[in-house]
Amino acid sequence: MKGEAALYPDDALGTGGLVLSFILNSGRSAEFTSGGVNFGGTVYFLVNSSPVVRSSFAANTYAVNVTDAYVNFLGFRATGSLTIGIVNGLFRISIPSYSPNPI
């Protein structure tokens, strides 16, 4: 695991907060198997607890981003990337159009 952490004080942008950005499995894919389903990818955790944008992360963000994601089930394989979590205070699941999940 590697990443960055910053604690911001109150400043001209707004109240301070904690910003975390770290990769769970640097250089390799995390892999999980459960009930015949195999899935994995490169997992990033993103946190910005302040009410303003910090370190290019939206305010009030608590999210997991998975790149190079894949799911294998009954011989079918889907790949792509996704983000799931609270982004700018709202629950969000995002599968970017530039990273579709072909089967």
N, CA, C and O of each residue as an XYZ file, in Angstrom:
412
protein
N       0.841     -1.156      0.000
C       0.000      0.000      0.000
C       0.894      1.229      0.000
O       1.893      1.274      0.718
N       0.537      2.230     -0.806
C       1.258      3.492     -0.793
C       0.278      4.604     -1.098
O      -0.751      4.381     -1.737
N       0.598      5.802     -0.640
C      -0.309      6.905     -0.877
C       0.129      8.166     -0.178
O       1.286      8.325      0.209
N      -0.841      9.070     -0.025
C      -0.576     10.368      0.562
C      -1.673     10.715      1.545
O      -2.819     10.289      1.398
N      -1.310     11.491      2.546
C      -2.282     12.001      3.506
C      -1.931     13.450      3.795
O      -0.757     13.809      3.879
N      -2.961     14.281      3.948
C      -2.742     15.687      4.280
C      -3.848     16.145      5.211
O      -5.009     15.772      5.045
N      -3.484     16.948      6.181
C      -4.444     17.539      7.097
C      -4.431     19.037      6.844
O      -3.435     19.705      7.120
N      -5.535     19.572      6.318
C      -5.613     20.980      5.965
C      -6.247     21.779      7.098
O      -7.268     21.367      7.648
N      -5.652     22.920      7.456
C      -6.274     23.808      8.445
C      -7.323     24.685      7.753
O      -7.419     24.688      6.525
N      -8.091     25.413      8.527
C      -8.989     26.410      7.943
C      -8.137     27.419      7.185
O      -7.084     27.844      7.661
N      -8.614     27.801      5.985
C      -7.870     28.780      5.201
C      -8.848     29.584      4.349
O     -10.058     29.524      4.566
N      -8.325     30.337      3.380
C      -9.161     31.184      2.533
C     -10.157     30.377      1.700
O     -11.198     30.901      1.303
N      -9.845     29.095      1.430
C     -10.753     28.253      0.654
C     -11.947     27.774      1.477
O     -13.018     27.524      0.926
N     -11.771     27.646      2.776
C     -12.847     27.159      3.631
C     -12.286     26.410      4.824
O     -11.101     26.504      5.143
N     -13.167     25.665      5.477
C     -12.717     24.907      6.636
C     -11.785     23.787      6.191
O     -11.852     23.312      5.057
N     -10.936     23.387      7.085
C      -9.952     22.360      6.776
C     -10.558     20.972      6.769
O     -11.773     20.800      6.868
N      -9.684     19.986      6.649
C     -10.141     18.604      6.646
C      -9.007     17.663      6.311
O      -7.871     18.078      6.080
N      -9.337     16.409      6.291
C      -8.384     15.347      6.006
C      -8.516     14.913      4.554
O      -9.626     14.710      4.063
N      -7.391     14.771      3.869
C      -7.375     14.262      2.499
C      -6.464     13.044      2.462
O      -5.292     13.127      2.829
N      -7.004     11.912      2.016
C      -6.243     10.670      1.875
C      -6.376     10.175      0.446
O      -7.450     10.251     -0.149
N      -5.315      9.684     -0.083
C      -5.319      9.058     -1.402
C      -4.294      7.947     -1.350
O      -3.097      8.209     -1.235
N      -4.751      6.705     -1.434
C      -3.780      5.626     -1.436
C      -4.253      4.454     -2.273
O      -5.448      4.223     -2.462
N      -3.267      3.726     -2.765
C      -3.514      2.558     -3.597
C      -3.319      1.330     -2.715
O      -2.304      1.193     -2.031
N      -4.300      0.450     -2.742
C      -4.275     -0.725     -1.887
C      -3.236     -1.738     -2.335
O      -2.567     -2.357     -1.509
N      -3.102     -1.905     -3.641
C      -2.273     -2.977     -4.180
C      -1.355     -2.437     -5.269
O      -1.570     -2.698     -6.452
N      -0.360     -1.705     -4.883
C       0.549     -1.069     -5.814
C       1.254     -2.075     -6.722
O       1.911     -3.003     -6.250
N       1.107     -1.876     -8.032
C       1.824     -2.686     -8.998
C       1.200     -4.023     -9.345
O       1.700     -4.730    -10.220
N       0.109     -4.382     -8.670
C      -0.547     -5.648     -9.017
C      -2.026     -5.538     -8.730
O      -2.461     -4.626     -8.026
N      -2.790     -6.446     -9.261
C      -4.238     -6.436     -9.120
C      -4.670     -7.192     -7.867
O      -4.150     -8.268     -7.572
N      -5.622     -6.623     -7.136
C      -6.240     -7.348     -6.019
C      -7.237     -8.319     -6.630
O      -7.939     -7.969     -7.578
N      -7.308     -9.520     -6.104
C      -8.212    -10.517     -6.670
C      -9.010    -11.179     -5.557
O      -8.475    -11.521     -4.503
N     -10.307    -11.352     -5.818
C     -11.216    -11.955     -4.850
C     -12.057    -13.005     -5.547
O     -12.423    -12.837     -6.711
N     -12.367    -14.086     -4.848
C     -13.225    -15.136     -5.388
C     -14.288    -15.462     -4.351
O     -13.994    -15.633     -3.168
N     -15.532    -15.544     -4.817
C     -16.632    -15.876     -3.920
C     -17.761    -16.514     -4.728
O     -18.264    -15.914     -5.678
N     -18.146    -17.702     -4.358
C     -19.280    -18.362     -5.001
C     -19.163    -18.513     -6.506
O     -20.159    -18.365     -7.215
N     -17.980    -18.803     -7.008
C     -17.804    -19.001     -8.443
C     -17.608    -17.715     -9.225
O     -17.448    -17.756    -10.445
N     -17.617    -16.573     -8.548
C     -17.383    -15.282     -9.194
C     -15.975    -14.832     -8.811
O     -15.614    -14.812     -7.634
N     -15.195    -14.474     -9.815
C     -13.831    -14.011     -9.609
C     -13.776    -12.555    -10.062
O     -14.159    -12.245    -11.190
N     -13.310    -11.666     -9.205
C     -13.237    -10.259     -9.600
C     -12.012     -9.614     -8.975
O     -11.483    -10.086     -7.969
N     -11.569     -8.514     -9.599
C     -10.391     -7.831     -9.090
C     -10.094     -6.567     -9.853
O     -10.878     -6.141    -10.702
N      -8.954     -5.965     -9.549
C      -8.526     -4.733    -10.192
C      -7.554     -4.001     -9.292
O      -7.197     -4.502     -8.226
N      -7.129     -2.838     -9.703
C      -6.257     -1.990     -8.912
C      -7.147     -1.053     -8.106
O      -7.924     -0.286     -8.676
N      -7.037     -1.111     -6.786
C      -7.973     -0.432     -5.895
C      -7.332      0.810     -5.272
O      -6.257      0.743     -4.676
N      -8.026      1.951     -5.426
C      -7.616      3.217     -4.835
C      -8.678      3.679     -3.845
O      -9.873      3.543     -4.107
N      -8.251      4.221     -2.717
C      -9.165      4.831     -1.757
C      -8.947      6.340     -1.797
O      -7.809      6.809     -1.764
N     -10.041      7.097     -1.867
C      -9.979      8.551     -1.947
C     -10.860      9.139     -0.849
O     -12.029      8.772     -0.728
N     -10.311     10.043     -0.056
C     -11.075     10.702      0.998
C     -10.733     12.187      0.990
O      -9.560     12.558      0.969
N     -11.754     13.030      1.007
C     -11.606     14.465      1.235
C     -12.727     14.860      2.176
O     -13.871     15.013      1.750
N     -12.409     15.027      3.456
C     -13.439     15.319      4.443
C     -13.795     16.802      4.537
O     -14.701     17.171      5.285
N     -13.096     17.650      3.793
C     -13.383     19.085      3.852
C     -14.517     19.456      2.900
O     -14.808     18.710      1.965
N     -15.162     20.608      3.131
C     -16.282     21.029      2.285
C     -15.863     21.753      1.009
O     -16.709     22.330      0.326
N     -14.575     21.733      0.675
C     -14.077     22.348     -0.554
C     -13.144     21.374     -1.269
O     -12.663     20.413     -0.669
N     -12.893     21.628     -2.552
C     -11.971     20.798     -3.327
C     -10.565     20.917     -2.722
O     -10.062     22.016     -2.491
N      -9.956     19.770     -2.477
C      -8.584     19.731     -1.959
C      -7.828     18.648     -2.722
O      -8.364     17.564     -2.953
N      -6.595     18.931     -3.111
C      -5.751     17.967     -3.837
C      -6.478     17.390     -5.039
O      -6.306     16.215     -5.364
N      -7.281     18.197     -5.695
C      -8.080     17.871     -6.888
C      -9.209     16.870     -6.633
O      -9.792     16.353     -7.586
N      -9.531     16.584     -5.357
C     -10.661     15.701     -5.035
C     -11.858     16.551     -4.633
O     -11.720     17.524     -3.892
N     -13.027     16.176     -5.125
C     -14.252     16.902     -4.810
C     -14.477     16.956     -3.304
O     -14.029     16.080     -2.564
N     -15.175     17.992     -2.864
C     -15.497     18.142     -1.446
C     -16.313     16.965     -0.949
O     -17.070     16.359     -1.707
N     -16.158     16.646      0.319
C     -16.954     15.590      0.961
C     -16.961     14.294      0.154
O     -18.023     13.762     -0.171
N     -15.772     13.791     -0.165
C     -15.634     12.579     -0.980
C     -15.055     11.438     -0.151
O     -14.036     11.581      0.525
N     -15.746     10.297     -0.229
C     -15.307      9.060      0.426
C     -15.573      7.965     -0.592
O     -16.686      7.444     -0.660
N     -14.572      7.607     -1.385
C     -14.828      6.740     -2.532
C     -13.741      5.681     -2.715
O     -12.621      5.807     -2.218
N     -14.119      4.639     -3.444
C     -13.209      3.591     -3.877
C     -13.223      3.625     -5.401
O     -14.286      3.582     -6.021
N     -12.047      3.701     -5.995
C     -11.899      3.707     -7.441
C     -11.174      2.426     -7.829
O     -10.115      2.126     -7.276
N     -11.726      1.669     -8.769
C     -11.085      0.432     -9.226
C     -10.770      0.584    -10.712
O     -11.673      0.750    -11.533
N      -9.485      0.527    -11.048
C      -9.072      0.562    -12.449
C      -8.655     -0.847    -12.857
O      -8.353     -1.683    -12.005
N      -8.639     -1.099    -14.137
C      -8.318     -2.425    -14.662
C      -9.186     -3.488    -13.979
O      -8.730     -4.595    -13.691
N     -10.443     -3.125    -13.730
C     -11.365     -4.032    -13.042
C     -11.816     -5.151    -13.980
O     -11.889     -4.976    -15.196
N     -12.116     -6.302    -13.383
C     -12.649     -7.413    -14.164
C     -13.546     -8.275    -13.282
O     -13.390     -8.332    -12.062
N     -14.481     -8.936    -13.937
C     -15.367     -9.908    -13.280
C     -15.453    -11.116    -14.195
O     -15.739    -10.970    -15.383
N     -15.211    -12.305    -13.666
C     -15.378    -13.562    -14.401
C     -16.520    -14.336    -13.760
O     -16.523    -14.559    -12.550
N     -17.493    -14.747    -14.577
C     -18.628    -15.499    -14.060
C     -19.172    -16.394    -15.170
O     -19.540    -15.910    -16.240
N     -19.222    -17.677    -14.917
C     -19.742    -18.667    -15.872
C     -19.098    -18.555    -17.246
O     -19.771    -18.723    -18.264
N     -17.806    -18.274    -17.283
C     -17.088    -18.210    -18.547
C     -17.157    -16.861    -19.238
O     -16.533    -16.677    -20.283
N     -17.901    -15.909    -18.682
C     -17.978    -14.566    -19.252
C     -17.052    -13.647    -18.475
O     -16.884    -13.787    -17.264
N     -16.455    -12.702    -19.193
C     -15.529    -11.760    -18.553
C     -15.922    -10.340    -18.938
O     -16.097    -10.029    -20.117
N     -16.060     -9.484    -17.930
C     -16.320     -8.065    -18.154
C     -15.130     -7.294    -17.582
O     -14.605     -7.651    -16.527
N     -14.706     -6.234    -18.279
C     -13.564     -5.437    -17.824
C     -13.893     -3.952    -17.911
O     -14.827     -3.557    -18.609
N     -13.140     -3.147    -17.214
C     -13.327     -1.700    -17.258
C     -12.824     -1.055    -15.994
O     -11.863     -1.532    -15.389
N     -13.463      0.029    -15.584
C     -13.129      0.704    -14.338
C     -14.403      1.256    -13.731
O     -15.415      1.400    -14.417
N     -14.354      1.566    -12.433
C     -15.536      2.114    -11.785
C     -15.140      2.860    -10.525
O     -14.071      2.637     -9.956
N     -16.034      3.757    -10.101
C     -15.893      4.479     -8.846
C     -17.192      4.317     -8.091
O     -18.269      4.477     -8.665
N     -17.104      4.002     -6.811
C     -18.286      3.860     -5.977
C     -18.017      4.536     -4.642
O     -16.937      4.386     -4.069
N     -19.004      5.283     -4.145
C     -18.851      5.938     -2.852
C     -19.654      7.210     -2.762
O     -20.593      7.425     -3.528
N     -19.282      8.044     -1.827
C     -19.900      9.348     -1.632
C     -18.974     10.364     -2.296
O     -17.814     10.503     -1.908
N     -19.494     11.071     -3.299
C     -18.708     12.079     -4.009
C     -19.477     13.393     -3.924
O     -20.627     13.481     -4.352
N     -18.828     14.409     -3.368
C     -19.443     15.713     -3.147
C     -20.738     15.587     -2.347
O     -21.705     16.309     -2.593
N     -20.745     14.658     -1.385
C     -21.880     14.480     -0.498
C     -23.001     13.617     -1.038
O     -23.998     13.423     -0.343
N     -22.881     13.087     -2.256
C     -23.929     12.268     -2.870
C     -23.410     10.869     -3.180
O     -22.270     10.712     -3.616
N     -24.248      9.843     -2.954
C     -23.853      8.479     -3.298
C     -23.740      8.381     -4.814
O     -24.594      8.883     -5.544
N     -22.677      7.728     -5.280
C     -22.434      7.675     -6.725
C     -21.772      6.369     -7.106
O     -20.870      5.888     -6.421
N     -22.235      5.801     -8.211
C     -21.551      4.693     -8.880
C     -21.282      5.191    -10.290
O     -22.209      5.590    -10.994
N     -20.033      5.171    -10.705
C     -19.657      5.714    -12.004
C     -18.834      4.693    -12.778
O     -17.849      4.152    -12.276
N     -19.264      4.444    -14.017
C     -18.496      3.628    -14.957
C     -18.208      4.542    -16.138
O     -19.086      4.753    -16.975
N     -17.000      5.089    -16.225
C     -16.683      6.085    -17.251
C     -16.914      5.570    -18.672
O     -16.648      4.408    -18.979
N     -17.418      6.463    -19.534
C     -17.668      6.080    -20.930
C     -16.379      5.785    -21.673
O     -16.401      5.043    -22.655
N     -15.243      6.347    -21.231
C     -13.969      6.070    -21.887
C     -13.404      4.722    -21.431
O     -12.375      4.280    -21.942
N     -14.077      4.058    -20.463
C     -13.639      2.744    -20.002
C     -14.843      1.823    -19.902
O     -15.214      1.399    -18.808
N     -15.457      1.511    -21.041
C     -16.644      0.664    -20.994
C     -16.303     -0.754    -20.534
O     -15.136     -1.142    -20.487
N     -17.316     -1.499    -20.206
C     -17.139     -2.869    -19.725
C     -17.585     -3.858    -20.786
O     -18.720     -4.334    -20.738
N     -16.725     -4.182    -21.744
C     -17.120     -5.156    -22.780
C     -17.218     -6.562    -22.198
O     -16.526     -6.903    -21.239
N     -18.071     -7.351    -22.781
C     -18.220     -8.750    -22.344
C     -17.609     -9.644    -23.385
O     -17.616    -10.866    -23.232
